[in-house]
């Protein structure tokens, strides 16, 4: 059974009330980038575990085969993106 993008959006929105997120993929394979202050003080693995926990039932049922999680606090996200080089063209 395929998982709809709207289901992924719903679970992240309900799990993290302050989350900003981006979802890529379809069916049973997604990459999610989640930005939330609730990640403050957590290790990268703990951040991923918090997101993955929202989908444990789908993973266990085999409906979701792959979920890549990129999780950041707002400060981490801003620091990561401020180091990107702007190309002029």
N, C-alpha and C positions, 0 to 999 in steps of 0.2 A: 504494500500500500504506500503510495506517495504521500509525502508530507507537504502541505501547502505553505508557501512563504507567509501567508497571513497567520498560520498557526505558530510559526517561529516568532513572528512579530508580537503576537499576543502573549506568548509565554515570557518573552524578555520584558515587555512592558509591565506585565503583572509581577514579575520577579524583582524588578529594579525600577522603582517609581521615578527616579531621576535620570534614567538611562537615555543616552543618545546612542544610536546603533545603526549599523549598516549590515545588510544581509546579502550574500552572494550565493548563487547556486540554485538548485531545484531538486524536486523529487525526494531523494534520500541522502543527498550530499550537500552540505552547506558550510560556508565560512561566515562567521559572525564576528564583527568588531563591536565591542560594547564599552562605552565610556560611562563610568559611574563613580561618584564619590564614596559609595559603599565599599569600594575596593581599597580604600585608604588603609595602609598598614599591612595589607595582605601580600604574601609572596605571589609570584606569577602562577605557580601551581594552584594555590588556594583560590585565586581569582578564577582560573579556568574551572576548577571544581564547582564553584558556586554557580557558574553558568551551566555547566553540564548537568548539574542536579535538576535543573528545570526540565530536562529532556530525558531523564533516566528511564521513564516508562516507554518512550518511543524507541530508545536504544535497545532496551531489554526485549521488546516485542519484535525487533528487527525491522521496524518501519523507518528508522533513521540509521543509516549505515555509517555515515561519517559527519562529524561536526567539529570543524576547526574553530577554536576560540582564540580571539585576540582581545584581551581585556586590559583596560587602562583607567587610571583616575584622570580627571580633567587636566591636572598639572602634568602628568606623564604624557598625555596626548598632545598637549600644547608644546611641551619640550621636544617631543619626537618630531612634530611637524614644523617647528621653527627652524630645525636644522636642515630641512629640505632646501635644495638650491632651486631658485626660480630661474628658468631658462627663458631667454628672450628670443623671439622668433618671428 
